[in-house]
Amino acid sequence: MTTQASSIAAPRYRDRKRYAWLLSVLVPAFIGSSALLVLLTGDARAAWLPLIFVYGAIPQLDVVLGEDQSNPPEAAVPALEADKYYRYITYASVPVLWASFLVSVWFIGTHELAWHTQLALILSAGVSGGIGINLGHELGHKNTALERWLAKIVLAPTGYGHFFIEHNRGHHRDVATPSDPASSRMGETIYTFVLREMPGALKRAWHIEVERLGRTGQPVWSLHNEILQPALITLLLWTGLVLWLGIGILPVIVAISFWANFQLTSANYIEHYGLLRQERSPGRYEVTQPHHSWNSNHLFSNWVLFHLQRHSDHHAHPLRRYQSLRHFEEAPQLPNGYLGMFLACYIPPVWFWLMDRRVVEWAQGDASRINFQPGKKEALVKKFGMRTSAQRSEERRVGKECRL
């Protein structure tokens, strides 16, 4: 009697979000289309539609569509990351975001507009620019020369090219520590944070790059400097726009760029609020883990932002591509997607009401695990009844005596 062995091939993994990632191109295109909407409709009020969608509809869509906590099987990740379809989406986003910036600047510079219409156009272009910084974040972490150059190119319109250095080699090293200007502290408002984060990020990026060039024996003031590379693109772009549209367009460009960069500040503010890595020895901290970043699995905003909101996996595994980022049960969770949380943090009492209790729960009431804003610790410890280091030491002493 002959036994015929049969094997059943394991089912091939299918990314259910494969085509949803096209929203990462389409939604930014809509957000940056304020000028075109005004031209097409003849109604200046149409300039506000992208902003209403960003700050009104997207948080609601996140509530309605809910969260997705599913992860791709690890066996499928190599093929998933090798699939060039996902890279082509990021590549296609670069010209879309450049066009959004250029069309907005051109329209403001060549049309007589009411101040409120100009404001809508500036804010919409700034949000689009902020999405460009997020794209630069995704591309800048990759090892291919093409993706790294595209990161610099997409960061250039809003003058934030130093992010390429600062985030990869500064923030990822110092994240969730008191020394990190890009990690917010419990009790710190976003308006205090921005005064620390923006100049601190530029200063740290410059120091890191000067140090690298010194090690390799290359001159600081040269095209070997990866901060000066995108800065030169910015200089040429802004100069060209001023020569074309007049010096009066410069404040518009600066305003768009500030709001774009403030979108990054908003993301940095919410991503690590109050979370603290433990110091093992002076200046040396525990390895970054998923629980050192706030996470969000809300579907729609993740589709728009290349899974940025699965920030916990990103910090634990920074080279992992957006389509394969995972949910971790131990990661602290935000109550809404990033755009909804942006609105909350712009109103500090609302933010503190939403988040401070969550930080305390994450730390299990242990104040030594929280990154506090200087001067706020004592009041916050008292408000939430947290244990201090001295109290924990006393608890351990009493426990030891009881065991004896």
N, C-alpha and C positions, 0 to 999 in steps of 0.2 A: 504494500500500500504506500503510495507516495503522498507526502504532505506538501502542499504548495503554500509557501510563505507569501504573504501579501503585506505590503506596507501602505499605509495611508499617509500621503504627504500632508505636512502641517499646513493649515490654511495660510495663505499669504496675507500679510498685514495690509489693511486699507485705511489710509488716513481719512477719517470722515470730515475733517476740516480742510481737506486739500484745496477745494475751490473757494472756501470762505476766506482764505488768505489773500485773494484778489482784492478784498476790501481794504487791505493795507495800501493799495494803489488808488482805488476808486474813491474812498472816503477823503483822503488828503487832497485829491484832485477837486472834490466838491468844496472842501473847506477853503481852498485857495482860489475859488472861482467867484468871489464876491464881485469883482469888477465885471466879469462876464455876465453875471446875473443882472447887474444894473443895466448893462448894454442891451441885453436880450429883452428885458421887461420894460425898460424905460422908467422904472420906478426905483428911486434911490433907497427905499426901504428894503429892497431885496438884498442889499449889502449885509443886512443883519441875519439873514437866513442861515448861513453857515455857523454863526456863533450860537444861534438858538439850537441848532442841531447838536453842536459840540457839547454845550453846557446844559442843555435841557433834554434833548432826545436821547443822547447816548447813555447818560446815567439811568434813564427810564428803561431803555432797551436792556441794559444790564440786569435790571430788576426783573423784567418780564421774561427774558431768555434764560436767566439764571446762570448757574455755574457748571463748569465741566471739570471734574476731578480725574478724568481718565488719563492714563499714560500709555505711550506706545511701548510694546514689549521690547526689552533690551536687545533681543535677537534681531529685531527689525531696524534698530537705530542706524547701523552702518549704511544700509541701503537707503534709508530715509534721508540721511545727511548727504549721501552721494547724489541724490536726485536733483538734477540741475534746475528743474522746474521752480523749486523754492528760491534758488539764487536769482533766477531770471526776474522773479517778482521784485526782489530788492533792487536789481539793476534798473528795472523799468521805473521805479519810484524816483530815481535821481533826476531825470529830466523833468518829470512831473512837478517836483518840488522847486526846481530852478525856475520853471515856467511860472509857477504860482507867485514866486517872489518878483520876477521881472514884470509880469503883467500888472501886478498890484502897484508897483512903484511907477510904472509907465502911466497907468490910469490916473493915479493921484497927481502926477506931475504934469498931465496934459489936459485936465478937466477942471472946470470950476465946480467945486463941491462944497456943500454945507459941512460944518465942522463935525456933525454927528455922522455923516456919511464917511468922511475921512477917518473918523475914529473906528467905524465898523471895518473899513478896509484895512487899516493898520492892525487891528486886533486879529482879524481873520488871517492876514498874511503872517502875523506873528505866531499864531497857532500852527499854521502850516510849516513855518520855520522850526517850531519846536518839534514837530513830527520829523523834520529833517535831521534834527540832532539825535532823535531816537534811532533813525535809520543809520546815522553815522555811528551810533553806539553798537548796533548789530553788526555792521560791516567792519568796524574798527577792531573787533575782537578776533577777526579771522586771519589766517596765515597767508592767504594768497595776495600777491602784489596788487592785483586788480581790485579786490575788495578793500584793501587798505587805502588805495588811492581814491577810490570812490567815496570812502568815508571822509577823507580830507576835502574832497570836492563838494560834498553835500553839506559839510559844516561851514564852508567858506562864506556863503551869502550873508549869513547873520553874524559873521565875525567871531565864531566860537571854535576855531580850529584847534586851539590848545586843549580842548576836551579830549582829543585823540590820545594825548599823552596823559593828561590829568586823570582821566577815568581808569584807563587800563593799568597804569603803573603807580597811581597814587591812591585813588579811592579804593580800588580792590585790595590794596595792601593794608590800608588803615581803616577800612570800613568798620562801623560800630565801635569806634574807640573815641575817647575825648579829643584826640589830636586831629580827627578827620573833619575838615571844614564842610564836607558833603554829607555828614551824618547829623541829623537834627537831634536835639536833646529834649527830654521831657520838661515841659514848662516853657519851652522856647517858641515864640511865635514865628511864622514864616517871614514876617517883616524884620525881625531881628536876625533870623537865619540868613536872609539874602545878603545882609551887610557883612556877614562872616564868610558865606559860601562863595560868592562871586569873586571877590579879590583873593580869597584864600586858595581857590582852585587855580587861578592864573599864576599866583606866586609859586604854588607847589609844582605846577606843570613846568614852569621855567627852571626851577631848581633841579628837577629830575632830568630835564633834557640837557642842561648845562653839565650836569654830573656825567651823563652818558657820553656826551661829546668829549669831555675831558678824558674819560677812560679810553676812548678810541683814538685820541690824538687829532680830532677834527676841530676846525674853528667854529666858534659859537655863531658868529655872524656870517653864515654861509647857507647854501641850500641843503647842506647835510642836516640842518636843524629842522626837525619835523614840526615845530611850532611855526617857524617862518614860512614853510612851504604853503600851508593853507592861508596864512596871513597875507602872503603875496597875492594869492588869488583874490582875497577879499579887497586888498588895496586896488588892484587893477579893475575889479568889478565896480567898486564904489566910485573910483575916479572916472571911469567910463560913464556911469550914470549921471554924475555931476556935470561932466562936460556935455552930455546929451540934453539933460533936462534942467540944468541950472543949479546953482548952489542952494537954492531953496528946497531942493529935494533931499538934501543931506539930513535935516532933522527927521524927515519921514523915514529914511533908511535906518537911522539910529533908533527911532521909536519902534519900528518893526522888529529890529534885531533885539532890542531890550525885551520886548514881550516874548519873542521866541526863546531867548535865553532864560527868561523867568519861568517858562514852561518846564525847562530842565530843572531849575531851582525847585519848582513845585513838586516834581517827581522825586528829586533827592530828598526833599523834606519829608514826604510821606513814606519813603521806602525803608527807612531805618529808625523812625522816630522812637527815641527812648531806649532802643535796644543796645546792649553792651556785651562785647566779648570780654571774657575774664582775663585779667592780666596774670600770667604765670610767673614772670620775673620782671624787674623794671624795664619797661619798654617792649616787652615780648608778650604777645597775646595768643590765646588759643586759636586754632585753625578755624577759619570761617565755616560755619555750618548753615544749613537751611533755616534754622530757627533764628538767625541773626538778620533776617530781612522780612518785612511785611509782604504778604503774598495776596494775590487776587486771582481767582479762577473765573471771573465773570466773562462770559463768552464774547459779547460784541466788542468791548474795548480791547480785549486781547487780540481779536482778529484785526483790529485797526492798528495796533501798536506792536506787531510782530512778537506777541507773547512776552512783552516787557514785564507784564504783571506777574509772571511766574519768576519773580525776581530772586526767590530763595534758591532755586536750582541754578540760576545764572551766576550767582555769587559763589556758590559751591563748585560749579563747573563752568567757568567763563567761556570756554571754547565751544561749548555745546550750541548747536544751531537752534534757531527759534522754533522750528517745527518739531523738535524732539525734547523740548524742555518739559520737566515733570512737575507734578503736584507732590508735595510731601505733607504727610499728616501732621508732623511736628512743627511745621511752619506756621507762624501766627498769621491770621487771616484778616484782611480789610473788609468792612461791611459793604463796600461798593467798589466799582472799578476806579481807575485813577482819575478820570474826569469828574466823577461825582465827588471824589475825595479832594480834588483841587478846590472845588467850590466850598467844601467844608473848611479847609485850612485857611481860605481867604477870610473867614470869620472866626478868629481865634476862640471865642467862647464855645462855639459849636464844635470846633475841632477838639478842644480839651474835654468837652462833655462826651464826645464819641470815643476818643482814643486813650485818655489817661487811665481809665478803668481797665481797658484792654492791656495796657502796658503792665499794670500792677498784676493782673491775672497771669500774664506771660511770665513775669518774674516770680510768681507764686508768693507775692508779698515780701520778697527779699530785696531791700533797697540797694544792696551791693551789686545787684545784677542790672541796675538801671543806669542809663547815661543821662544825668540830670543837668539842666541849665544851671550854671553857677548862681548862687543866691536864691534858688527856688527849692533846693532839696529839703531843707528843714520843714518848710510849710507843706510840701507835698507828702513827705513821710508822715507828718501828723494828720493831714487830711484823710489819707487812705489807711492809716493804722499799720504802716509797714514796719518790718523788723529791720533794725540797723545791724551793722557788723558787731557792735558791742553786745547787743541783745542776743545775736546768734551765738557768740562766744560763750555767753552766760548760759544759754540753753544747752550747749554741748557740755559745759562743765557740770551742770546739774544732772544731765543725763548720765554722765560718766559716774558721778557719785551715787546715783540711784542703782546703777549696775553693780557697783562695789558693795 
